[in-house]
């Protein structure tokens, strides 16, 4: 928990890292292998006062070193000034009893930008 807090602080604030961004909405659906694959649906709103931290933990109990890092996706969108993107990421964490493809997240990211000369 302490390491996660340190990583968030190290990421900086949206307003500092990406001053042109007014808000980011990330819609995610978490899936697991099994008879009931949809584990959770979640929407995260990120504002200029939020940390520029886009890594979500794996929701599967016992997963070590896994999760879903949306940082490259968000940074790429901002660099190209894209407003929307959909995709999916697989968890690469390790579980003793489960295969490497035990969980995935499907995401839709919407970014709004302030007015600029671009």
Secondary structure, DSSP 8 states (H G I E B T S, - for coil): -HHHHHHHHHH-BHHHH-TTEEEEEEEEEEEESSSS-EEEEEEEEEETTSBS--EE---STT-BS--EE-HHHHHHHHHTT--EEEEEEE---B-SSS-TTSEEEEEEEEEEE-----
